[in-house]
Amino acid sequence: MNIRRVRQILKSFADDTRLRILSLLDHGDLTVSQMCRILRKNQSNLSKHLMRLRLTGLVGDRRESLNVYYHLTNPKDPSLKKLLRSVIDSLSGLEIFKQDVCRLKTLKTKG
């Protein structure tokens, strides 16, 4: 990993919406429309954040029919894997992230 990549990854962690996306994806794959409902953000806003996370390699996607599902990647670099896990774990106790997870559970329950 080079300094430029490290900088890009750290910049990815420097935005509330991107942190919320990472936290949600830790609970499983989601579509943009699902994330829009949970995070209460518009699609164009979330798509920009997802693109940045994809470019850093923290998030991947897969297409199923008309839907694109986003997921956390499994970084090959052990230090990046540890950093990502540490960031996500440190967020779980914050109120906004608890609310996001609650809305996620409600969304999954309702189908």
C-alpha positions as CSV (number, residue, x, y, z in Angstrom):
1,M,0.0,0.0,0.0
2,N,1.4,3.4,-0.9
3,I,0.8,6.8,0.8
4,R,-1.7,7.9,-1.8
5,R,-3.9,4.9,-1.1
6,V,-3.6,5.5,2.6
7,R,-4.7,9.1,2.1
8,Q,-7.7,8.1,0.0
9,I,-8.8,5.5,2.6
10,L,-8.5,8.0,5.5
11,K,-10.5,10.6,3.5
12,S,-13.2,8.0,3.1
13,F,-13.4,7.8,6.9
14,A,-13.7,11.6,7.1
15,D,-17.4,11.9,6.1
16,D,-20.4,11.0,8.3
17,T,-22.4,9.6,5.5
18,R,-19.6,7.3,4.3
19,L,-19.1,6.1,7.9
20,R,-22.8,5.4,8.2
21,I,-22.7,3.4,4.9
22,L,-19.8,1.3,6.1
23,S,-21.6,0.6,9.4
24,L,-24.7,-0.5,7.6
25,L,-22.9,-2.7,5.1
26,D,-21.3,-4.4,8.1
27,H,-24.7,-5.9,8.7
28,G,-25.1,-7.3,5.1
29,D,-25.5,-6.3,1.5
30,L,-27.9,-3.5,0.6
31,T,-29.2,-1.6,-2.4
32,V,-28.9,2.1,-2.8
33,S,-32.7,2.5,-2.4
34,Q,-32.5,0.6,0.9
35,M,-29.7,2.8,2.1
36,C,-31.6,5.9,1.0
37,R,-34.6,4.9,3.2
38,I,-32.4,4.0,6.2
39,L,-30.1,7.0,6.0
40,R,-32.8,9.4,4.8
41,K,-30.6,10.7,2.0
42,N,-31.3,11.1,-1.7
43,Q,-30.0,8.6,-4.3
44,S,-27.6,10.9,-6.1
45,N,-25.9,11.8,-2.8
46,L,-25.5,8.2,-1.7
47,S,-24.3,7.1,-5.1
48,K,-21.4,9.7,-4.9
49,H,-20.4,8.3,-1.5
50,L,-20.6,4.7,-2.7
51,M,-18.5,5.5,-5.7
52,R,-15.8,7.0,-3.5
53,L,-15.9,3.9,-1.2
54,R,-15.7,1.6,-4.2
55,L,-12.7,3.5,-5.6
56,T,-10.9,3.0,-2.3
57,G,-11.7,-0.7,-2.4
58,L,-13.6,-0.7,0.9
59,V,-17.0,-1.4,-0.8
60,G,-17.8,-3.7,-3.7
61,D,-21.0,-4.3,-5.6
62,R,-22.8,-7.1,-7.5
63,R,-25.7,-6.9,-9.9
64,E,-28.8,-9.1,-9.5
65,S,-31.3,-8.5,-12.2
66,L,-32.2,-4.8,-11.9
67,N,-30.7,-4.3,-8.5
68,V,-27.1,-3.5,-7.5
69,Y,-26.2,-4.7,-4.1
70,Y,-23.3,-3.1,-2.2
71,H,-21.1,-4.9,0.4
72,L,-18.0,-4.5,2.5
73,T,-15.0,-6.0,0.8
74,N,-12.5,-8.2,2.7
75,P,-9.3,-6.2,2.4
76,K,-6.2,-8.4,1.6
77,D,-3.9,-6.0,3.5
78,P,-4.1,-7.1,7.2
79,S,-3.5,-3.6,8.5
80,L,-6.4,-2.2,6.4
81,K,-8.6,-5.0,7.5
82,K,-7.8,-4.2,11.1
83,L,-8.3,-0.4,10.6
84,L,-11.7,-1.0,8.9
85,R,-12.9,-3.3,11.7
86,S,-11.7,-0.8,14.3
87,V,-13.5,2.1,12.7
88,I,-16.8,0.2,12.3
89,D,-16.6,-1.2,15.9
90,S,-16.0,2.3,17.3
91,L,-19.1,3.6,15.6
92,S,-21.6,1.0,16.9
93,G,-22.1,2.8,20.3
94,L,-23.0,6.2,18.8
95,E,-26.6,7.1,18.7
96,I,-27.0,7.9,15.0
97,F,-25.5,4.5,14.2
98,K,-27.8,2.7,16.6
99,Q,-30.7,4.5,14.9
100,D,-29.5,3.4,11.5
101,V,-29.3,-0.2,12.6
102,C,-32.8,0.0,14.1
103,R,-34.2,1.3,10.8
104,L,-32.3,-1.4,9.0
105,K,-33.9,-4.1,11.2
106,T,-37.3,-2.6,10.6
107,L,-36.7,-2.5,6.8
108,K,-35.6,-6.1,6.8
109,T,-38.6,-7.2,8.9
110,K,-41.1,-5.5,6.7
111,G,-39.4,-7.0,3.6
